[in-house]
């Protein structure tokens, strides 16, 4: 098996870009080496900090896909050369890394992983025109009006609508409450769409409570929600605050089902051992189910477990699928020219681990979501729910 060509960008990218036989790609403003025997992919990944669990598992999926592709002859006979740096989940850091990757000769960008850094990089990449796919950035504005920017995941509003449909149709909820981070676009994007769709479905939104980015005590808001006696509480947050809120809901004795978006993925890895019961019965949207019986999913899960000795999260699956999207686009384009690859991306149709992927309006995949239930400390497939 050929080894993945993971290099130190500051050395190899610069050396390659400065080679005597290289010519500039004037059609896209990049510094693509025309005679290179590799395809250079640059990753912007949070490897440390508050959202590192998302970045590291996404990158595991990315590396697994690259290893497979390179072992099977690469893309159009070229090996993938992948290099990434740690943006720590910070938009400013992400833009700095992006500029470094482009200057170093990257032919496509993977990431960033969370929405705010992805938005910042997307805004900058629009001028350069380099292909960019965020595997997991769900904020709808990331791709809006940007011909070169794509995503593998579904959007925040899509998740909100799906969760409202699930609450009404599957959980038979009549009254719902919302706990939202008023400082976070991801949280607000899911919450707003959920609220709109909940009302369309005839449910009563009995509470819509907000909190700040640094808050860790939610008992005042949760007490207000408790008085309203909802059947379901929507919590559109990331795993660290999800755990805090789940514990406080249990401590207050609130009798309501908890639902949330894909920010809940990975939450079991962050809860204190022996405390998994606080998450019992939580439902959340996700991009695939690890216990799906399809051959593609089973092969991915088995390969991932063999390589990393852990179960792959949906973020890992999205990272993995992102590489195969690029593979399909580069093969279709038969070129590394930015414009050719972007046009190819718009017209590919890939059966991935996270479902069939083709791009629609604003380069977004429109697809149903998997609903996962936490049951006895495990993620269990519950159902597939459409946004319609």
C-alpha positions in Angstrom: 0.0 0.0 0.0 1.4 3.4 -1.0 1.9 5.8 1.8 -0.2 9.0 1.9 1.9 11.9 0.9 1.3 14.1 3.9 4.0 16.8 3.9 5.1 19.9 5.7 3.5 22.6 3.6 6.0 25.3 4.2 8.7 23.1 2.6 7.1 20.9 -0.1 4.5 23.4 -1.3 7.1 26.1 -1.7 9.7 23.8 -3.3 7.1 22.5 -5.8 5.7 25.9 -6.6 9.2 27.2 -7.3 10.4 24.3 -9.6 12.0 25.4 -12.8 9.6 23.5 -15.1 6.4 24.8 -13.4 4.1 27.3 -15.1 1.4 29.5 -13.6 -2.3 28.7 -14.0 -3.3 32.1 -15.3 -6.9 31.1 -15.8 -7.5 30.9 -12.1 -4.8 33.1 -10.5 -3.3 30.1 -8.7 0.3 28.8 -8.9 -0.6 25.3 -10.1 2.4 23.2 -11.3 1.4 21.9 -14.7 3.9 18.9 -14.7 3.3 17.8 -11.1 2.7 14.2 -10.4 0.5 15.0 -7.4 -2.7 16.7 -6.6 -2.3 19.1 -3.7 -5.2 19.3 -1.2 -5.0 21.7 1.7 -6.9 21.2 4.9 -8.1 23.8 7.5 -8.8 21.8 10.6 -9.4 22.6 14.3 -6.9 20.2 16.0 -6.8 21.9 19.4 -9.4 24.0 21.3 -13.0 23.7 22.0 -14.1 22.1 18.8 -11.1 19.8 18.3 -13.1 16.7 18.6 -14.9 17.7 15.4 -11.7 18.5 13.5 -9.7 15.5 14.5 -12.4 13.0 13.6 -13.1 14.8 10.3 -9.4 14.6 9.5 -9.3 10.9 10.3 -12.0 10.4 7.6 -10.1 12.6 5.2 -6.8 10.6 5.7 -8.6 7.2 5.4 -10.1 8.2 2.0 -6.7 9.6 0.8 -5.0 6.4 1.8 -7.5 4.3 -0.1 -7.4 6.4 -3.2 -3.6 6.6 -3.3 -3.3 2.8 -2.8 -5.6 2.3 -5.8 -3.6 4.4 -8.2 -4.6 7.9 -7.2 -6.6 10.4 -9.3 -5.9 10.3 -13.0 -2.6 8.6 -12.2 -1.6 11.3 -9.6 -1.2 10.7 -5.9 -3.0 13.0 -3.5 -0.6 15.2 -1.4 -2.4 16.4 1.7 -1.3 19.0 4.2 -3.3 20.7 6.9 -2.9 23.2 9.7 -4.8 23.9 13.0 -7.2 26.8 12.9 -8.3 26.2 16.5 -11.9 26.9 15.4 -10.9 30.6 15.0 -12.0 32.5 11.9 -8.8 34.7 11.8 -6.5 31.7 12.2 -8.5 29.9 9.4 -8.0 32.8 7.0 -4.3 33.0 7.7 -4.0 29.2 7.0 -6.1 29.6 3.9 -3.8 32.2 2.5 -0.7 30.1 3.3 -2.3 27.1 1.5 -3.1 29.0 -1.6 0.3 30.7 -1.8 1.8 27.2 -1.3 0.1 25.8 -4.4 -2.9 24.0 -3.0 -5.3 23.0 -5.9 -8.4 22.6 -3.7 -9.3 23.4 -0.1 -11.0 21.1 2.5 -12.6 22.8 5.4 -12.9 24.7 7.6 -14.9 22.5 9.8 -17.2 24.7 11.9 -19.4 27.4 10.4 -17.7 30.8 11.4 -14.3 29.9 10.2 -15.8 28.3 7.0 -17.7 31.6 6.4 -14.6 33.7 6.8 -12.6 31.5 4.4 -15.4 31.3 1.9 -15.6 35.1 1.8 -11.8 35.2 1.0 -11.8 32.3 -1.4 -14.4 33.9 -3.6 -11.8 36.3 -5.0 -9.2 33.6 -5.7 -11.7 31.2 -7.2 -10.1 28.1 -5.7 -12.4 25.1 -5.2 -13.4 24.8 -1.5 -15.6 22.1 0.2 -16.5 22.4 3.8 -17.4 18.9 5.0 -19.3 20.1 8.0 -20.0 23.9 7.9 -23.7 24.1 8.1 -24.4 27.8 8.1 -26.4 28.6 5.0 -24.5 31.8 4.1 -21.2 29.9 3.6 -22.0 29.0 0.1 -24.5 31.7 -0.9 -23.3 33.7 -4.0 -20.0 31.8 -4.1 -19.6 29.8 -7.2 -16.4 28.0 -5.9 -17.7 27.0 -2.4 -19.5 23.7 -1.7 -20.5 21.7 1.3 -20.9 18.0 1.9 -23.3 18.4 4.9 -26.8 19.7 5.0 -27.5 23.3 6.2 -28.7 24.7 9.5 -32.1 25.7 8.2 -32.6 22.2 6.7 -31.8 20.6 10.0 -34.2 22.9 11.8 -37.1 22.0 9.5 -36.3 18.3 9.7 -36.2 18.4 13.5 -39.6 20.1 13.6 -41.1 17.5 11.3 -39.6 14.8 13.5 -41.0 16.4 16.7 -44.5 16.6 15.2 -44.7 13.4 13.2 -42.6 10.9 15.2 -42.7 12.3 18.7 -46.3 13.6 18.4 -45.3 16.8 20.2 -47.9 19.5 20.7 -45.8 22.0 22.7 -42.1 22.7 22.0 -39.5 24.9 23.6 -36.2 26.3 22.3 -32.9 26.9 24.1 -30.6 28.9 21.8 -27.2 30.5 21.9 -28.0 34.0 20.8 -24.4 34.7 20.0 -24.0 31.8 17.6 -25.2 31.7 13.9 -25.3 27.9 13.9 -27.7 27.8 16.9 -29.9 30.6 15.6 -30.0 29.2 12.1 -31.4 25.9 13.4 -33.7 27.5 16.0 -35.3 29.9 13.5 -36.0 27.3 10.9 -37.3 24.9 13.6 -39.6 27.6 15.0 -41.0 28.5 11.6 -41.6 24.8 10.6 -43.0 23.9 14.1 -45.7 26.6 13.7 -46.5 25.3 10.2 -46.9 21.8 11.7 -49.4 23.1 14.2 -47.2 22.9 17.3 -47.1 25.6 19.9 -43.7 27.2 20.7 -44.2 27.8 24.4 -40.7 29.1 25.2 -37.8 30.5 23.2 -35.0 31.1 25.7 -31.6 32.6 25.0 -28.1 32.5 26.6 -24.6 33.9 25.8 -21.6 32.2 24.4 -19.7 32.0 27.7 -22.7 31.0 29.9 -22.5 27.6 31.7 -25.5 27.9 34.1 -28.8 27.6 32.3 -31.1 27.0 35.3 -33.0 30.3 35.0 -33.9 29.7 31.4 -34.6 26.0 32.0 -36.9 26.8 34.9 -38.9 29.1 32.6 -39.1 26.3 30.1 -40.2 23.9 32.9 -43.1 26.1 33.8 -44.3 26.0 30.2 -44.4 22.1 30.2 -43.2 21.4 26.7 -43.2 17.9 25.2 -39.9 18.6 23.4 -36.9 20.9 24.0 -34.7 21.9 21.0 -31.1 22.5 21.9 -29.1 23.6 18.9 -25.6 23.6 20.4 -22.2 21.9 20.3 -21.3 19.0 22.6 -19.7 20.8 25.5 -22.8 22.9 26.3 -25.1 20.0 25.3 -23.7 18.0 28.2 -24.1 20.9 30.7 -27.7 21.5 29.6 -28.6 17.8 29.6 -27.4 17.5 33.2 -29.2 20.6 34.4 -32.4 19.4 32.7 -32.1 16.1 34.6 -31.3 17.9 37.9 -34.4 20.1 37.5 -36.6 17.1 36.8 -37.9 18.4 33.5 -40.0 15.8 31.8 -39.4 16.6 28.1 -37.6 14.9 25.2 -34.4 16.6 24.1 -33.7 17.0 20.4 -30.9 18.7 18.5 -28.8 19.1 15.3 -25.5 17.5 14.4 -23.6 19.4 17.0 -24.7 16.6 19.4 -22.6 14.1 17.4 -19.6 13.0 19.6 -21.3 14.0 22.9 -20.9 10.6 24.4 -17.1 11.0 24.1 -17.2 14.1 26.3 -19.6 13.1 29.1 -18.0 11.9 32.4 -17.8 8.0 32.6 -20.8 6.7 34.4 -22.9 9.8 33.7 -24.1 8.7 30.2 -27.7 8.4 31.7 -28.1 12.2 31.4 -28.1 11.8 27.7 -30.6 8.9 27.6 -33.3 9.3 25.0 -31.7 12.4 23.2 -32.5 12.5 19.5 -30.4 14.4 17.0 -30.0 14.8 13.3 -27.0 13.3 11.7 -25.5 12.5 8.3 -25.3 8.7 8.6 -25.8 5.9 11.1 -22.9 3.7 12.1 -25.3 0.7 12.3 -26.6 1.2 8.8 -26.6 -2.1 7.0 -25.6 -0.8 3.5 -22.3 -2.3 2.1 -20.8 1.2 1.6 -21.4 2.2 5.2 -20.2 -1.2 6.6 -17.0 -1.1 4.6 -16.3 2.5 5.8 -17.0 1.7 9.4 -14.8 -1.5 9.4 -11.9 0.3 7.7 -12.1 3.2 10.1 -12.2 1.0 13.1 -9.3 -1.0 11.9 -7.2 2.1 11.3 -8.2 4.2 14.3 -9.6 1.7 16.8 -12.7 3.7 17.3 -16.2 4.1 15.9 -16.4 6.8 13.2 -18.6 9.9 13.9 -20.6 11.5 11.2 -17.9 14.1 10.9 -15.5 11.4 9.9 -17.9 10.1 7.3 -18.3 13.7 5.9 -14.6 14.1 5.7 -14.3 10.8 3.9 -17.0 11.6 1.4 -15.5 15.1 0.7 -12.3 13.4 -0.6 -14.3 11.2 -2.9 -16.2 14.3 -4.1 -12.9 15.8 -5.1 -11.8 12.6 -6.7 -15.0 12.5 -8.9 -14.5 16.1 -9.8 -10.8 15.9 -10.7 -11.5 12.8 -12.8 -14.4 14.4 -14.6 -12.5 17.6 -15.2 -9.3 15.7 -16.3 -7.6 18.8 -15.0 -6.6 20.7 -11.9 -7.7 24.0 -13.3 -9.9 25.7 -10.7 -12.7 26.6 -13.1 -12.8 23.1 -14.6 -12.9 21.4 -11.2 -15.7 23.7 -10.0 -17.8 23.0 -13.1 -17.2 19.3 -12.6 -18.3 19.5 -9.0 -21.5 21.1 -10.0 -22.3 18.1 -12.2 -21.1 15.1 -10.2 -23.3 12.4 -8.6 -21.6 10.4 -5.9 -23.0 7.7 -3.7 -21.2 8.4 -0.4 -21.3 7.0 3.1 -23.6 9.9 4.0 -25.9 9.3 1.1 -26.2 10.2 -2.5 -24.5 13.6 -3.1 -25.1 16.0 -5.9 -25.3 19.7 -5.7 -28.2 22.0 -6.1 -28.9 25.7 -5.4 -26.0 27.5 -3.8 -23.9 24.3 -4.1 -25.8 22.7 -1.3 -26.7 19.0 -1.2 -30.4 18.6 -0.5 -30.9 15.3 1.2 -32.9 13.7 4.1 -31.3 13.4 7.5 -30.7 10.4 9.7 -32.2 10.6 13.2 -30.0 9.1 15.9 -31.2 8.2 19.4 -28.9 7.8 22.4 -29.9 4.6 24.0 -28.0 3.0 26.9 -24.8 4.9 26.1 -24.9 4.1 22.4 -25.8 5.9 19.2 -28.7 4.0 17.6 -30.3 4.6 14.2 -33.9 5.8 14.6 -35.3 6.9 11.3 -34.8 8.9 8.1 -36.7 12.2 8.0 -37.2 14.5 5.0 -37.2 18.3 5.1 -40.4 18.4 3.1 
